[in-house]
Amino acid sequence: MSEHRPDWYGRMKAGPFRERTFTEERMKEIGRKARDGGRRGRSGIWMYAASGLAVASVLALVLVLQPVGWFGTKPSMTMPTVTPQATPQPTEGPKPMVGDFYAKGETGLYTVPNPHTKEAAVFTVKTGVPLKVLDISGGYAKVNQDGNAGWMNAWYLTKEKDEAPVDAVEPYLMFAGSAVTMSTNPEEIEPSGPEVAAGKVVKVVKEFQDWVGVDIVTYDQPYGGELWLRKTELMDWDPAMAMEGVLRQGAVIKNGNGREIEVPWFNSVFVEEKMANGRYRIRSEDGITGFVEARDFVPNPFIAENERRRLLLSVMTENWLMTSEEMKGYERYAASRDENLLRGLPPIEIFRYYVQAQLNRDEKTVYALLIQDQGHGVPDFETYMNDISHDPGLAQRTWRLWDRLMMGYRLGEEVESGQATITIRPTFGGTEEEVRGFQLLRNKAGIWKVAWLPMQ
């Protein structure tokens, strides 16, 4: 497998800013204005620079409360002369920032200003609702919104009530094309998040300009804070290139001596090497290493990210995923496209073949599974391929559709004479309006084939 490593990956690792935006004098000026009550003016601290780059006003306020040594310049430690009669002064407490602030987007509040934690957010900050800033620690702000207090990433703070440029999006998958260091926010000068390896799968949950906020599975230490990457540092989801996922239930894992070892089937695993003999060397989230057959690896580590997903994966094993024998049958058919290999297979197994072919982007096998009898409206193969070539985003949309359905829907089979429907229902709750149907037809040879435009 050839790796796609464009030369711009290295350039992107330097981060968005190569020098400090604020000088020490500028920060002192901002601090004076903050202590005067945070009044705004056209020439005040919230004004945009003439170049068009938005002044990171909140970051400036965060930084002015830090010692100068925070930037690498050691502050003066010269002590004034103290007379014996001097009375020690009490230590000054946290300095709240003046006035109301708002959030650029929804984000979590935590009990500690530290991203290296497994704890869940205690509250989700809303946009357009005033925040009171109580304290600052590093890049985190302790805030109170509607009586809920906690620590959030200070990058989210803004003075503009209607400024909410961070968009929460329906999650989708991407992966790292090469090793890259993640940032805790899009304006971090030097990325300080974890470094991820090529093939690492990320789940995009937020978008901001050309940046994406992502979730990842961690293996060495917990990381509960937000993580951001430029979208150009990632590649569109391709299961063939992904190096992270889970194992099929019942997969056999062996150590270097060939002895079987136990790894919970729902654990996330990272593929450290794809070997020439069709086996993968893997490392699980609890540190176990071993070797598995390639067919036992299921790309996408987020299938089993919590108990509900683990239950869902069990449902998927019974409904969506092929058994080892079924996978061998599919591979034989995909290699030859001999219709006799489909004889006697039930509709739901033909459906699984079709889904697998689409996930593999094997258009010849996809087309071969369509019913070819006259009167069913299926175009000839040349027309079919020509239509696909004019829609470059089709494969990606198709993958996302199946990925979303696999993550939240279960399958059923209804057969009536020469027609069969694979029902696709929400696994947990849902309404009748959310039920989908996938149609198959029995051809003249008595073999089940996929109808043209099968999804209802």
NUBA-665032 format. One line per 5 residues: number of its first residue (from 1); their letters; for each residue x, y, z of C-alpha. Coordinates in pm, whole numbers, plus 50000, padded with zeros to 5 digits. Each point is the difference from the previous one (the first is absolute). Example, Ala and Ser with C-alpha at 12.3 -4.5 7.8 and 13.67 -1.06 7.14 Angstrom:
1	AS	51230,49550,50780  50137,50344,49934
REM end
This chain:
1	MSEHR	50000,50000,50000  50149,50330,49898  49972,50284,50249  49879,50342,49898  50237,50247,50167
6	PDWYG	49974,50340,49831  50287,50237,50072  49769,50256,50161  49951,49779,50307  50339,50103,50133
11	RMKAG	49934,50368,49941  49668,49984,50184  50159,49864,50319  50149,50343,50074  49657,50136,50104
16	PFRER	49804,50306,49886  50223,50270,50155  50377,50029,49976  50045,50296,50235  49820,50156,50294
21	TFTEE	49703,50217,49913  50018,50207,50322  50299,50188,50142  50052,50044,50372  49911,50370,49972
26	RMKEI	49677,49914,49816  49902,49754,50273  50062,50256,50274  49776,50245,49816  49724,49740,49976
31	GRKAR	50034,49925,50368  49961,50367,50092  49682,50022,49792  49862,49682,50153  50051,50136,50351
36	DGGRR	49825,50325,49897  49679,49811,49938  50043,49844,49656  49856,50301,49811  50000,49956,49624
41	GRSGI	50089,50256,49740  50101,49997,49638  50358,50029,50110  49956,49763,50298  50110,49645,50057
46	WMYAA	49722,49837,49803  50079,50176,49671  50115,49789,49705  50348,50062,49860  50021,50190,49673
51	SGLAV	50145,49694,49828  49669,49820,50048  50134,49750,50256  49759,49994,50296  50167,50105,50322
56	ASVLA	49987,49707,50242  49872,50223,50276  49915,49731,50249  50337,49836,49958  50163,50333,50073
61	LVLVL	49807,50028,50326  50099,49645,50087  50363,50075,49939  50017,50327,50187  49912,49817,50318
66	QPVGW	50302,49770,49956  50354,50091,50106  50227,50116,49721  50198,49679,50048  49706,49812,49844
71	FGTKP	50138,50114,49664  50355,49889,50078  50138,50325,50149  50082,49955,50367  49829,50267,50214
76	SMTMP	50208,50213,50228  50046,49848,50346  50156,50310,50162  49840,50038,50343  49938,50339,50170
81	TVTPQ	50165,50073,50332  49769,49892,50283  50018,50165,50343  49950,49784,50311  49678,50188,50078
86	ATPQP	49839,49917,49666  49675,49801,50022  49971,49715,49742  49724,50072,49748  49740,49733,49920
91	TEGPK	50043,49815,49671  49779,50146,49729  49734,49759,49874  49880,49924,49646  49934,50303,49781
96	PMVGD	49667,49972,49820  49976,50153,49652  49761,50293,49981  49664,49988,49825  49799,49737,49817
101	FYAKG	50161,49757,49759  49846,49752,49759  50106,49671,49838  50098,49968,49634  49832,49660,49998
106	ETGLY	49872,49733,50233  50275,49847,50213  50033,49804,50322  50070,50115,50356  50233,49785,50209
111	TVPNP	50089,49992,50368  50373,50050,49931  50194,50215,49749  50177,49696,49861  49925,49812,49677
116	HTKEA	50167,49679,50121  49694,49861,50170  49740,49734,49928  49724,50187,50180  49698,50105,49802
121	AVFTV	49899,50364,49967  49779,50111,50289  49816,50256,49787  49980,50115,49639  50050,50373,49949
126	KTGVP	49738,50152,49768  50047,50276,49745  49829,50336,50042  49971,49960,50380  50223,50225,50220
131	LKVLD	50304,49850,50171  50174,50139,50308  50375,49931,49996  50115,49920,50354  50362,49898,49951
136	ISGGY	50266,49911,49743  50247,49711,50004  50221,49950,49699  49776,49975,49699  49689,49929,50207
141	AKVNQ	49739,50234,50146  49783,49926,50302  49655,50129,49914  49647,50006,50130  49699,49976,49772
146	DGNAG	49654,49992,50155  50142,49876,50329  50212,49725,49843  50373,50049,50066  50301,49821,49855
151	WMNAW	50306,50028,49778  49985,50043,49623  50251,50068,49724  50051,50378,50011  50024,50016,49622
156	YLTKE	49619,49974,49990  49952,50331,50184  49879,50303,49805  49840,50334,50083  49763,49969,49704
161	KDEAP	49664,49851,50094  49913,49903,49645  50345,49867,49907  49975,49621,49991  50222,49888,49709
166	VDAVE	50065,49648,50139  49748,49765,49839  49902,49668,50154  49958,49756,49710  49856,49654,49955
171	PYLMF	50304,49782,50080  50195,49853,49710  50327,49811,49971  50335,50103,49853  50353,49870,50053
176	AGSAV	50354,50134,50025  50201,49953,49681  50326,50039,50193  50112,50066,50357  49870,50335,50129
181	TMSTN	49987,50185,50332  49658,50120,50110  49913,50342,50143  49776,50082,50296  49841,50284,49802
186	PEEIE	50033,50144,49648  50209,50299,50114  50253,49815,50214  50347,50129,49908  50176,49665,50043
191	PSGPE	49788,49682,49987  50002,49843,50348  49763,49708,49954  50096,49638,49938  50178,49892,49684
196	VAAGK	49805,49746,49798  50140,49749,49753  49915,49954,49634  49672,49812,49964  49862,50131,50331
201	VVKVV	49621,50031,49977  49837,50319,50126  49632,50086,50039  49926,50357,49892  49747,50165,50232
206	KEFQD	50065,50374,49946  50109,50232,49720  50158,50346,50017  50125,50161,49677  50252,49750,49860
211	WVGVD	50035,49818,50333  49812,49701,50140  49947,49900,50363  50038,49625,50038  49958,49710,50241
216	IVTYD	50261,49724,50016  50058,49672,50183  50303,50026,50232  50221,49709,50097  50278,50133,50226
221	QPYGG	49839,50269,50216  49655,50155,50033  49924,50320,49811  49666,50164,50066  50069,50344,49855
226	ELWLR	49913,50123,49652  50227,49918,49709  50025,50186,49671  50166,49944,49663  50003,50185,49673
231	KTELM	49775,49809,49765  50282,49991,49746  50197,49788,50247  49740,49726,49970  49874,49778,49720
236	DWDPA	49646,49899,49906  49886,49678,50160  50123,49689,49823  49966,49673,50194  50277,49843,49793
241	MAMEG	50245,50263,50128  49880,50018,50361  50236,49841,50253  49762,50007,50295  49682,49810,50079
246	VLRQG	49866,49704,50198  50017,49622,49967  49713,49784,49888  49838,49802,50277  50173,49662,50021
251	AVIKN	50323,50124,49837  50310,49800,50095  50298,50203,50122  50341,49834,50026  50326,50116,50152
256	GNGRE	50341,49975,49835  50030,49635,50104  49671,49907,49838  49815,49959,50329  49645,50136,50020
261	IEVPW	49949,50298,50229  49681,50162,50124  49902,50350,49895  49643,50122,50056  49843,50002,49654
266	FNSVF	49849,50345,50056  50336,50164,50082  50135,50252,49752  50321,49888,49829  50268,50176,49796
271	VEEKM	50167,49821,49710  50374,50043,50043  50088,49801,49686  49815,49843,49709  50202,49691,49920
276	ANGRY	50047,49827,49665  49843,49675,50122  49657,50160,50042  50038,50053,50374  50009,50320,50205
281	RIRSE	50219,50078,50299  49771,50188,50237  50010,50179,50334  49683,50022,50209  49888,50293,50211
286	DGITG	50108,49815,50315  50355,49948,49868  49978,49639,49877  50184,49926,49675  49951,49707,49767
291	FVEAR	49915,49882,49650  49658,49956,49834  49869,49906,49658  49928,50305,49785  49637,49895,49955
296	DFVPN	49947,50020,50378  50080,50373,50006  49705,50242,49974  50106,50362,49920  49849,50269,50226
301	PFIAE	50097,49993,50370  49694,50202,50101  49766,49705,49953  50081,49894,50357  50065,50334,50170
306	NERRR	49748,49942,50280  49766,49736,50137  49719,50087,49762  50234,49970,49702  50130,49669,50136
311	LLLSV	49647,49868,50010  49944,50136,49652  50310,49824,49869  49850,49672,50120  49687,50083,49801
316	MTENW	50219,50089,49701  50177,49665,50022  49666,49824,49963  49852,50238,49743  50255,50199,49801
321	LMTSE	50335,49824,50020  50071,49681,49811  50132,49694,50174  50343,49870,49908  49846,49744,49762
326	EMKGY	49772,50260,49841  50299,50230,49948  50186,49720,49821  49694,49946,49780  49984,50370,49922
331	ERYAA	50370,50010,49910  49958,49706,49762  49706,50172,49832  50174,50339,49978  50301,49834,49834
336	SRDEN	49796,49818,49732  49652,50155,50004  49872,49652,49915  49623,50015,50049  49987,49632,50091
341	LLRGL	50178,50087,50329  49686,50195,50098  49764,49710,49944  49817,49903,50320  50110,50304,50200
346	PPIEI	49724,50180,50194  49915,50364,49918  50166,50139,50314  50334,49841,49905  49980,50151,49649
351	FRYYV	49928,50332,50173  50316,49960,50211  50201,49924,49684  49866,50319,49843  50085,50216,50304
356	QAQLN	50350,49850,50021  50061,50067,49630  49895,50362,50042  50222,50042,50307  50287,49853,49796
361	RDEKT	49914,50235,49710  49990,49693,49775  49761,50130,49736  50031,49693,49779  49871,49778,50280
366	VYALL	49732,50255,50093  49875,49996,49641  50018,49621,49976  49769,49969,50302  49728,50207,49828
371	IQDQG	49720,49813,49827  50085,49980,49629  49669,49863,49865  49825,50218,49745  49733,50242,50115
376	HGVPD	50163,50103,50327  50157,50325,49879  50364,49916,50072  50230,50191,49760  50285,49826,49819
381	FETYM	50333,49988,50183  50163,50276,49792  49713,50242,50072  50005,49903,50367  50374,50071,50036
386	NDISH	49972,50322,49801  49726,50128,50233  50212,49916,50305  50306,50178,49858  49804,50325,49978
391	DPGLA	49931,49996,50375  50340,49991,50179  49839,50034,50343  49768,49701,49958  50232,49740,50154
396	QRTWR	50058,50213,50310  49627,50067,50047  49922,49632,49954  50256,49900,50264  49864,50255,50247
401	LWDRL	49645,49874,49940  50090,49637,50074  50222,50103,50292  49714,50197,50157  49750,49719,49945
406	MMGYR	50237,49739,50144  50051,50211,50309  49632,50039,50084  49776,49760,49806  49920,49628,50005
411	LGEEV	49899,49778,49710  49701,49780,49932  49892,49792,49700  49654,49978,49845  49949,49763,49705
416	ESGQA	49689,49975,49786  50009,49787,49687  50263,50146,49764  50062,50316,50199  50189,50057,50323
421	TITIR	50045,50308,50219  50282,50052,50244  49852,50222,50272  50237,50248,50164  49862,50116,50336
426	PTFGG	50148,50220,50276  50165,49772,50256  49900,50212,50299  49651,50149,49974  49922,50203,49691
431	TEEEV	49677,50043,49805  49839,49825,49703  50098,50298,49786  50366,49909,50062  49961,49643,49870
436	RGFQL	50161,49939,49661  49961,49716,49753  50251,49846,49760  49848,49802,49714  50124,49679,49837
441	LRNKA	49840,49798,49719  50028,49637,49896  50127,49978,49641  49899,49750,49733  50269,49759,50124
446	GIWKV	49850,50009,50351  50290,50200,50146  49942,50299,50224  50137,50323,49850  49990,50366,50104
451	AWLPM	49729,50216,49843  50096,50314,49809  49981,50295,50245  49930,49758,50286  49976,50235,50299
456	Q	49645,50106,50086
REM end
